[in-house]
């Protein structure tokens, strides 16, 4: 019996001969607060050197990321106050990237009340040009427009978690600010690199998109990163802190040991979940599970994506791009239009889905209307069994946390 995360609940399905493809099970840290304190104590960047600075800004992730802010932030904020910073001079900036800005009545979804009552909290808006400042270009030509309040802070910190990412290789480090707090032009130029062969799951050093993010971070001047590594239950296993690049170099081997799963040969059918809420809040986020599942599905096989998507597609630009043009009737039309118009965040999600769905039959079990799902060129089903009844194959895999699973295919 498999338990598949779906929204804030689980789906149970009996598949006696299916294989489980999931991160290694590992216990959470017994005392996460002590783990965080130890990481801060042994950081290669001593926060004490910032004593007397007039201001600090902390990039934190939005509601689409399972970052344990309630555990990571209190020890960090306590240390910043001990440096002489007043609560009013420490701003928490919600890194939304091109996601819609979070409203104040949503802050409780990611922050404990004592924190957002004590410290200034603002949400980034990538399309508000007045709130951005231009810092120049990266070596790869990415124009860097960054949130002004964050850029002007004397001490700039990022807080998040390190996990696999479908084309950035890994999340974490400077990415929370270098993508999450930049303008749309910055994100467009950077994300256009996702078509490079090295812009792939699990690749860091040779990944042009990820290394461009590192260059964006250097232009911004990010001083310090505090990153958690989580287990399947989204609990803290360990924490790394210090120079953002050093944090990535220390964290990536740990993430690989936890999330990388060897797979002997492709499957006929893969049942995948992004991992439940918040990873399946919308299709924009849930698509990553399809991308990871497709890596181990044979050409012509099937992926059944179980993602609640209570917020629908999660991107008005993606949805409009797909549904207001009667010509978007097949994947070839998606590829042709995307090539003709050039890269744009939002429509890029149509390209990513088409890239995989053109190779494997793709079903979506969600809360989205069937008609909308079809307009997005996916096949709607209301139960996993409904999709299984329409496909055939002996090799079946279940990926209950596909967004955070790095399947390593040994034989193609």
C-alpha positions as CSV (number, residue, x, y, z in Angstrom):
1,X,0.0,0.0,0.0
2,X,1.4,3.4,-1.0
3,X,0.5,6.7,0.6
4,X,0.8,9.5,-1.9
5,X,0.7,13.1,-0.7
6,X,-2.1,15.1,-2.2
7,X,-2.7,18.7,-0.9
8,X,-2.8,18.4,2.9
9,X,-3.9,14.8,2.8
10,X,-2.9,11.5,1.3
11,X,-4.1,9.1,-1.3
12,X,-3.8,5.4,-0.6
13,X,-3.3,2.9,-3.4
14,X,-2.5,-0.8,-3.5
15,X,0.0,-1.7,-6.1
16,X,1.8,-4.8,-5.0
17,X,4.3,-4.9,-7.8
18,X,5.2,-1.2,-8.0
19,X,8.6,0.2,-7.0
20,X,9.0,3.0,-4.6
21,X,11.3,5.8,-5.9
22,X,11.8,8.2,-3.0
23,X,14.5,10.0,-1.0
24,X,16.3,8.0,1.7
25,X,14.3,7.9,4.9
26,X,16.2,9.7,7.6
27,X,15.3,10.9,11.1
28,X,14.9,14.6,11.8
29,X,17.4,16.3,14.1
30,X,16.4,15.7,17.7
31,X,17.1,19.2,18.7
32,X,16.7,21.4,15.6
33,X,17.3,24.6,17.5
34,X,20.7,23.4,18.7
35,X,21.6,22.3,15.2
36,X,20.8,25.8,13.9
37,X,22.8,27.4,16.8
38,X,25.8,25.1,16.0
39,X,25.7,26.0,12.3
40,X,25.7,29.7,13.2
41,X,28.5,29.2,15.8
42,X,30.7,27.4,13.2
43,X,30.0,29.5,10.2
44,X,32.9,30.6,8.0
45,X,31.4,34.1,8.1
46,X,31.3,35.5,11.6
47,X,28.2,37.6,12.1
48,X,30.0,39.5,14.8
49,X,32.0,41.4,12.1
50,X,28.7,43.2,11.3
51,X,28.3,44.6,14.8
52,X,27.2,48.2,14.5
53,X,25.7,48.1,11.0
54,X,22.5,50.2,10.7
55,X,20.3,47.7,8.9
56,X,19.8,44.1,7.8
57,X,17.5,42.5,5.3
58,X,16.6,38.8,5.2
59,X,15.3,37.1,2.0
60,X,12.8,34.4,3.0
61,X,10.8,32.1,0.8
62,X,7.2,32.5,0.0
63,X,4.3,30.1,0.6
64,X,5.3,27.7,-2.2
65,X,8.4,26.5,-0.4
66,X,8.4,24.3,2.7
67,X,11.0,26.3,4.6
68,X,10.8,26.0,8.4
69,X,11.0,29.7,9.1
70,X,9.6,29.2,12.6
71,X,12.7,27.3,13.5
72,X,15.4,29.0,11.4
73,X,14.6,32.6,12.0
74,X,14.4,33.0,15.8
75,X,18.1,32.0,16.5
76,X,19.2,34.2,13.6
77,X,17.1,37.2,14.6
78,X,18.3,36.9,18.2
79,X,21.9,37.1,17.1
80,X,21.2,40.1,14.9
81,X,19.6,42.0,17.8
82,X,22.7,41.1,19.9
83,X,24.8,42.9,17.2
84,X,22.9,46.1,18.1
85,X,20.3,46.0,15.4
86,X,16.8,47.0,16.5
87,X,13.8,44.9,15.4
88,X,12.7,47.9,13.3
89,X,16.0,47.8,11.4
90,X,15.7,44.1,10.4
91,X,13.4,43.7,7.4
92,X,12.1,40.3,6.2
93,X,11.6,40.4,2.5
94,X,9.4,37.6,1.1
95,X,11.1,36.3,-2.1
96,X,8.3,35.7,-4.5
97,X,10.2,35.8,-7.8
98,X,7.5,36.0,-10.5
99,X,4.9,34.5,-8.2
100,X,2.1,36.9,-7.1
101,X,3.2,39.1,-4.1
102,X,1.9,37.8,-0.8
103,X,-0.6,40.0,1.0
104,X,-0.2,40.8,4.7
105,X,-3.1,38.6,5.6
106,X,-1.1,35.7,4.2
107,X,2.1,36.3,6.2
108,X,0.9,33.9,8.9
109,X,1.2,31.1,6.4
110,X,5.0,31.3,6.5
111,X,5.8,33.3,9.7
112,X,4.8,32.9,13.3
113,X,2.8,35.8,14.7
114,X,5.6,36.9,17.1
115,X,7.9,37.4,14.2
116,X,5.7,39.4,11.8
117,X,4.4,41.4,14.8
118,X,8.0,42.3,15.8
119,X,9.8,42.9,12.6
120,X,9.0,44.7,9.3
121,X,7.8,42.3,6.6
122,X,7.4,43.1,3.0
123,X,6.6,41.1,-0.1
124,X,8.6,41.4,-3.3
125,X,6.9,42.4,-6.5
126,X,9.0,41.5,-9.6
127,X,6.9,43.8,-11.8
128,X,7.0,46.9,-9.6
129,X,9.9,48.7,-11.4
130,X,9.8,51.5,-8.8
131,X,10.8,49.0,-6.1
132,X,13.9,47.8,-8.0
133,X,17.4,49.1,-8.4
134,X,19.7,48.2,-11.3
135,X,23.1,46.8,-10.4
136,X,24.6,45.9,-13.9
137,X,25.0,42.7,-15.9
138,X,26.4,39.3,-15.1
139,X,29.1,37.8,-17.3
140,X,26.3,35.9,-19.1
141,X,24.5,39.2,-19.9
142,X,21.7,39.0,-17.3
143,X,20.5,42.5,-16.3
144,X,20.3,42.5,-12.5
145,X,17.3,44.4,-11.1
146,X,17.0,43.8,-7.4
147,X,14.5,44.7,-4.7
148,X,15.6,48.2,-3.5
149,X,15.0,47.7,0.2
150,X,17.1,44.5,0.2
151,X,19.9,46.0,-1.9
152,X,20.2,49.1,0.4
153,X,20.5,47.0,3.6
154,X,23.9,47.0,5.2
155,X,23.7,43.3,5.9
156,X,22.1,41.0,3.4
157,X,21.1,37.5,4.4
158,X,19.3,34.6,2.7
159,X,17.3,32.0,4.5
160,X,16.0,28.8,2.8
161,X,16.6,25.2,2.1
162,X,18.8,23.2,-0.2
163,X,16.9,20.7,-2.4
164,X,17.0,19.4,-6.0
165,X,15.8,21.7,-8.7
166,X,14.7,20.6,-12.2
167,X,16.9,23.1,-14.2
168,X,18.8,25.1,-11.6
169,X,20.4,21.9,-10.3
170,X,19.7,22.8,-6.7
171,X,17.9,25.5,-4.8
172,X,19.5,27.2,-1.9
173,X,22.3,29.7,-1.3
174,X,21.9,33.1,-3.0
175,X,18.9,31.8,-5.1
176,X,16.3,33.1,-2.6
177,X,17.4,36.6,-3.4
178,X,19.1,36.3,-6.8
179,X,15.8,34.9,-8.3
180,X,13.3,35.5,-5.5
181,X,14.0,39.3,-5.1
182,X,14.9,40.3,-8.7
183,X,12.9,41.8,-11.5
184,X,11.1,40.0,-14.3
185,X,13.8,41.0,-16.8
186,X,16.4,39.4,-14.6
187,X,14.5,36.2,-14.1
188,X,13.6,36.0,-17.8
189,X,17.2,36.2,-19.0
190,X,18.4,33.8,-16.4
191,X,15.7,31.2,-16.8
192,X,16.1,31.2,-20.6
193,X,19.3,29.2,-19.9
194,X,17.1,26.2,-18.9
195,X,17.3,24.9,-22.4
196,X,21.1,24.4,-22.1
197,X,21.9,20.6,-21.7
198,X,23.8,21.3,-18.5
199,X,20.8,23.2,-16.9
200,X,19.5,20.0,-15.4
201,X,18.5,18.3,-12.2
202,X,21.4,17.7,-9.8
203,X,24.0,19.7,-11.8
204,X,25.7,22.7,-10.1
205,X,29.2,23.5,-11.2
206,X,28.5,23.2,-15.0
207,X,25.0,24.6,-14.9
208,X,24.9,27.9,-16.7
209,X,21.6,28.9,-15.0
210,X,22.8,28.2,-11.6
211,X,26.2,29.8,-12.1
212,X,24.5,32.9,-13.4
213,X,22.5,32.9,-10.2
214,X,25.8,32.9,-8.3
215,X,27.0,35.8,-10.3
216,X,23.7,37.7,-9.6
217,X,24.3,37.0,-5.9
218,X,27.8,38.5,-6.1
219,X,26.5,41.6,-7.8
220,X,23.9,42.0,-5.1
221,X,26.5,41.5,-2.4
222,X,24.8,38.8,-0.3
223,X,26.8,38.3,2.9
224,X,25.3,35.3,4.6
225,X,23.2,32.2,4.0
226,X,21.3,30.0,6.5
227,X,20.0,26.9,4.8
228,X,18.3,23.8,6.0
229,X,18.3,20.3,4.6
230,X,15.0,18.6,5.1
231,X,13.8,15.0,5.1
232,X,10.7,13.5,3.5
233,X,8.5,14.9,6.3
234,X,9.9,18.4,5.7
235,X,11.7,18.2,9.0
236,X,15.2,19.6,9.6
237,X,18.0,17.0,9.2
238,X,20.9,19.5,9.3
239,X,21.7,23.1,8.7
240,X,24.6,24.9,7.0
241,X,25.5,28.6,7.4
242,X,28.0,31.1,6.2
243,X,29.3,32.3,2.8
244,X,26.5,31.4,0.3
245,X,28.8,29.5,-2.1
246,X,30.4,27.6,0.7
247,X,27.0,26.7,2.0
248,X,26.1,25.2,-1.4
249,X,29.4,23.3,-1.6
250,X,28.8,21.8,1.9
251,X,25.1,21.2,1.4
252,X,25.0,19.6,-2.1
253,X,26.8,16.3,-1.1
254,X,24.4,15.9,1.8
255,X,21.4,16.6,-0.4
256,X,22.6,14.1,-3.0
257,X,23.1,11.4,-0.4
258,X,19.5,11.9,0.8
259,X,17.6,12.6,-2.4
260,X,19.5,10.8,-5.2
261,X,17.9,7.4,-6.1
262,X,19.5,4.9,-8.6
263,X,17.0,3.5,-11.1
264,X,18.0,0.4,-13.2
265,X,15.8,1.0,-16.3
266,X,12.9,3.1,-17.4
267,X,9.3,2.4,-16.2
268,X,6.2,2.0,-18.2
269,X,4.1,3.9,-15.7
270,X,5.1,6.4,-13.1
271,X,2.7,7.7,-10.5
272,X,4.1,11.0,-9.1
273,X,3.2,13.5,-6.5
274,X,5.1,16.8,-6.0
275,X,5.0,16.0,-2.2
276,X,1.7,17.5,-1.2
277,X,1.2,21.1,0.1
278,X,2.9,23.5,-0.5
279,X,4.6,21.8,-3.5
280,X,1.2,21.2,-5.2
281,X,-0.5,24.5,-4.5
282,X,-0.6,25.1,-8.2
283,X,0.4,23.5,-11.5
284,X,3.3,26.0,-11.8
285,X,5.0,24.3,-8.9
286,X,3.7,20.8,-9.5
287,X,5.1,20.6,-13.0
288,X,8.5,19.8,-11.4
289,X,7.2,16.4,-10.4
290,X,6.3,15.7,-14.0
291,X,9.8,16.7,-15.1
292,X,11.4,14.4,-12.6
293,X,9.0,11.5,-13.3
294,X,9.6,11.8,-17.0
295,X,13.3,11.1,-16.5
296,X,12.6,7.5,-15.6
297,X,9.6,6.9,-17.9
298,X,10.1,5.1,-21.2
299,X,9.2,7.0,-24.4
300,X,5.5,6.3,-25.0
301,X,5.0,5.4,-21.3
302,X,2.7,7.2,-18.9
303,X,3.0,9.6,-16.0
304,X,0.1,10.1,-13.6
305,X,0.6,13.3,-11.7
306,X,-1.4,13.6,-8.5
307,X,-1.3,17.3,-7.5
308,X,-4.2,19.1,-5.8
309,X,-3.5,22.5,-7.3
310,X,-6.1,24.4,-5.2
311,X,-4.8,27.7,-6.6
312,X,-5.1,26.5,-10.2
313,X,-2.3,27.1,-12.6
314,X,-0.6,29.6,-10.3
315,X,0.4,31.8,-13.3
316,X,-2.0,34.0,-15.2
317,X,0.5,34.6,-17.9
318,X,1.0,30.8,-18.5
319,X,-2.8,30.2,-18.3
320,X,-3.6,33.0,-20.7
321,X,-0.9,31.9,-23.1
322,X,-2.4,28.5,-23.3
323,X,-6.1,29.2,-23.2
324,X,-6.7,32.4,-25.2
325,X,-5.1,31.1,-28.4
326,X,-7.1,28.6,-30.4
327,X,-4.0,27.4,-32.0
328,X,-2.6,25.8,-28.8
329,X,-4.1,22.4,-29.7
330,X,-1.0,20.2,-29.5
331,X,2.6,20.2,-28.3
332,X,4.1,21.1,-31.7
333,X,2.1,24.3,-31.6
334,X,3.5,25.1,-28.1
335,X,7.1,24.5,-29.3
336,X,6.6,26.6,-32.5
337,X,5.0,29.6,-30.7
338,X,7.6,29.4,-27.8
339,X,10.4,29.4,-30.4
340,X,8.9,32.3,-32.3
341,X,8.2,34.5,-29.3
342,X,11.3,33.8,-27.3
343,X,11.7,33.0,-23.7
344,X,9.2,34.5,-21.2
345,X,8.6,33.4,-17.6
346,X,5.0,32.1,-17.4
347,X,4.8,30.7,-20.9
348,X,8.0,28.8,-20.2
349,X,5.9,26.5,-18.1
350,X,3.9,25.5,-21.2
351,X,7.2,24.6,-22.9
352,X,8.4,22.6,-19.9
353,X,5.2,20.6,-19.7
354,X,5.1,20.1,-23.5
355,X,8.7,18.9,-23.5
356,X,7.8,16.0,-21.3
357,X,4.2,15.4,-22.2
358,X,5.1,15.1,-25.8
359,X,7.2,12.0,-24.9
360,X,5.0,10.4,-22.3
361,X,1.2,10.3,-21.9
362,X,0.4,12.6,-19.0
363,X,-2.6,12.5,-16.7
364,X,-3.4,15.0,-14.1
365,X,-5.5,14.3,-11.0
366,X,-6.2,17.7,-9.4
367,X,-8.9,20.1,-8.2
368,X,-8.7,22.0,-11.4
369,X,-11.7,22.0,-13.8
370,X,-11.4,19.2,-16.5
371,X,-11.9,21.7,-19.3
372,X,-9.0,23.8,-18.1
373,X,-6.8,20.8,-17.7
374,X,-7.5,19.8,-21.3
375,X,-6.8,23.3,-22.6
376,X,-3.4,22.9,-20.9
377,X,-2.9,19.7,-23.0
378,X,-3.1,17.3,-20.1
379,X,-5.6,14.5,-19.5
380,X,-7.8,15.0,-16.4
381,X,-8.7,12.1,-14.1
382,X,-10.5,12.1,-10.8
383,X,-8.8,9.0,-9.4
384,X,-5.4,7.4,-10.0
385,X,-7.2,4.2,-10.8
386,X,-9.0,6.0,-13.6
387,X,-5.7,6.6,-15.3
388,X,-4.4,3.2,-14.6
389,X,-7.4,1.7,-16.3
390,X,-6.4,3.5,-19.6
391,X,-2.8,2.4,-19.7
392,X,-0.8,-0.8,-19.7
393,X,2.7,-1.8,-18.6
394,X,4.4,-4.2,-16.2
395,X,7.0,-1.8,-14.7
396,X,5.3,0.7,-12.4
397,X,7.0,3.2,-10.1
398,X,5.6,5.5,-7.4
399,X,7.3,8.8,-6.7
400,X,5.5,10.3,-3.6
401,X,7.9,13.2,-3.3
402,X,8.9,13.7,-6.9
403,X,9.8,17.4,-6.6
404,X,12.6,16.5,-4.2
405,X,13.7,13.2,-5.8
406,X,16.7,12.9,-8.1
407,X,16.3,9.7,-10.1
408,X,19.6,8.5,-11.5
409,X,18.8,6.3,-14.5
410,X,21.6,3.7,-14.8
411,X,20.5,2.1,-18.2
412,X,18.4,3.8,-20.9
